[in-house]
Amino acid sequence: MRILVVNVNTTESITGSIGAQARGAASPGTEIAALTPSFGAESVEGNYESHLAAIAVMEAVREYPEHFDAIVQAGYGEHGREGLQELFDVPVVDITEAAASTAQFLGRTYSVVTTLDRTIPLIEDRLRLAGLDSRCASVRASGLPVLDLEGDPAAAVDAITEEAVRAVRDDRAEVICLGCGGMSGLADRVVERTGVPVVDGVTAAVAIAESLVRLGLTTSKVRTYAPPRPKAMTNWPPAASRARLNSTVD
């Protein structure tokens, strides 16, 4: 079994961390291919960057040359999962939905601890769209930009843990979800400080993807995620358009 785990930003070191976390969660015999989009922002922290990332992720998967059995979209609260489901019939698992759905097996309520405050509405909207918001006690921001998670890991752990403690104490959360793909690997340290289960979205998504493949389940194509209708696409994809233009000029 091969699972594509696709980072939503273009920072290779984050792709490496996500890939390592995914491989640690994968069963023997499961291959993890971690992909970085060829274009987009170095970190995704808003709607514009998220929509751009959605296109970049879809193109990264479309360009992958080998067979794969499932896709994990490794961005918390990001757009694009539905587009991937239109393009492919293999299971597509978004880490936002994977973490929240897993948390509901572990406690009555859960909270998400993410990076910047501005990303909270994106996460809330994604949970609401997925029907996973009714048991969400809160979505809290650590105040750290995505890239700071790697730049100062000690400060990142402190900031994330502080918000997790507040979620458990003040919001009555019984489970914590780490609200960023770049937080992979921090779960054990947050558990030590909070005493509650902590769900990493990448780990949960890999486990769910493996289960769906083993069950022989695929994405329904009868309506919502039917393949895109064939039609002319103007100047798309951009790279191919540039190549054609350059060859004409030469």
RALIN-V472259 format. One record per residue. N is the residue number from 1. PSI is psi as a letter, one per 20 degrees, with the letter a starting at -180 (none if undefined). OMEGA is omega in degrees with one decimal (NA if undefined). Layout:
# RALIN-V472259
N,PSI,OMEGA
N,PSI,OMEGA
This chain:
# RALIN-V472259
1,p,176.0
2,p,177.9
3,p,173.6
4,p,175.9
5,o,-169.1
6,o,172.5
7,q,179.6
8,i,178.2
9,r,-172.9
10,j,-179.9
11,o,-173.6
12,h,-178.9
13,h,176.8
14,h,174.8
15,g,178.9
16,g,179.0
17,g,179.0
18,g,179.4
19,g,178.9
20,g,178.6
21,g,179.8
22,g,-179.9
23,h,177.8
24,h,-179.2
25,i,-174.1
26,q,177.5
27,q,173.6
28,p,-179.1
29,i,176.7
30,p,177.7
31,p,176.6
32,p,173.9
33,o,-178.4
34,p,-175.4
35,q,172.7
36,p,177.4
37,q,-178.6
38,i,176.5
39,r,179.7
40,a,-175.4
41,q,178.5
42,h,171.3
43,q,-175.0
44,o,-173.2
45,k,179.0
46,r,-173.8
47,g,-179.4
48,g,-179.1
49,h,-180.0
50,g,177.9
51,h,176.4
52,g,178.9
53,h,179.3
54,g,178.6
55,g,-178.1
56,g,179.6
57,g,179.0
58,g,179.8
59,h,178.1
60,g,179.7
61,g,178.4
62,h,-177.3
63,i,-179.0
64,p,-167.6
65,i,-173.2
66,r,179.4
67,q,172.4
68,q,-172.6
69,i,-179.7
70,r,179.7
71,p,170.8
72,p,174.7
73,o,-170.6
74,m,174.5
75,p,-173.3
76,o,179.2
77,j,-174.0
78,q,174.6
79,r,168.8
80,i,-177.4
81,g,-178.0
82,h,177.7
83,g,176.3
84,h,179.9
85,h,173.1
86,h,-174.3
87,h,-172.8
88,q,178.2
89,i,177.2
90,r,177.1
91,p,176.0
92,p,-175.7
93,p,177.8
94,p,-174.3
95,h,177.3
96,g,-178.3
97,h,179.0
98,g,-179.1
99,g,-176.7
100,g,180.0
101,h,177.0
102,g,-179.6
103,h,-176.4
104,i,172.3
105,i,-169.4
106,i,-179.0
107,r,-178.0
108,h,-178.4
109,q,177.4
110,q,172.2
111,q,176.9
112,p,172.4
113,o,-174.2
114,b,-174.1
115,e,-176.6
116,q,179.7
117,h,-176.4
118,i,179.3
119,i,-178.2
120,g,179.5
121,h,178.5
122,g,179.7
123,g,178.5
124,g,179.8
125,g,179.6
126,g,178.2
127,h,179.1
128,g,179.4
129,h,-179.0
130,i,-178.1
131,k,-176.4
132,j,-172.6
133,i,-171.0
134,h,-179.8
135,j,176.8
136,o,-178.8
137,h,-178.6
138,q,166.8
139,o,-175.1
140,q,179.3
141,p,176.3
142,i,-177.8
143,j,-179.0
144,p,170.2
145,q,-177.2
146,g,-174.6
147,h,177.4
148,i,178.8
149,h,177.5
150,h,-175.0
151,h,-179.6
152,m,-174.9
153,h,-178.3
154,g,177.9
155,h,179.2
156,g,179.4
157,g,-179.5
158,g,-177.0
159,g,-179.4
160,g,-179.1
161,h,179.2
162,g,178.9
163,h,177.7
164,g,177.6
165,g,178.6
166,h,179.4
167,g,179.3
168,g,-175.4
169,g,-170.9
170,h,-175.8
171,i,178.1
172,k,176.1
173,q,178.8
174,i,178.5
175,q,176.1
176,p,172.1
177,p,176.4
178,o,-168.3
179,l,176.2
180,p,177.7
181,h,179.9
182,i,177.3
183,j,179.9
184,p,178.5
185,i,-177.4
186,i,-170.8
187,g,-175.6
188,h,-178.5
189,h,177.2
190,h,176.3
191,g,-178.8
192,h,-176.0
193,h,-173.5
194,h,-177.8
195,j,178.5
196,r,176.3
197,q,178.6
198,p,-175.6
199,p,171.8
200,p,-174.2
201,h,-179.6
202,g,179.1
203,g,-179.3
204,g,-177.8
205,g,178.3
206,g,179.8
207,g,179.4
208,g,179.5
209,g,177.9
210,g,-178.9
211,g,-179.5
212,g,178.6
213,g,-178.8
214,h,177.3
215,i,179.9
216,k,-176.4
217,q,179.9
218,r,179.8
219,p,177.8
220,p,-178.4
221,j,-172.6
222,h,-174.4
223,e,-170.4
224,g,-175.8
225,k,172.8
226,q,-179.3
227,q,176.6
228,q,178.1
229,p,178.0
230,p,178.3
231,r,178.4
232,p,179.0
233,o,-175.9
234,p,176.7
235,l,179.1
236,p,0.2
237,q,-174.9
238,g,-177.8
239,g,178.7
240,h,178.6
241,g,178.6
242,h,179.8
243,g,178.6
244,g,179.7
245,g,-179.5
246,g,180.0
247,h,178.4
248,g,-179.3
249,g,-179.7
250,none,NA
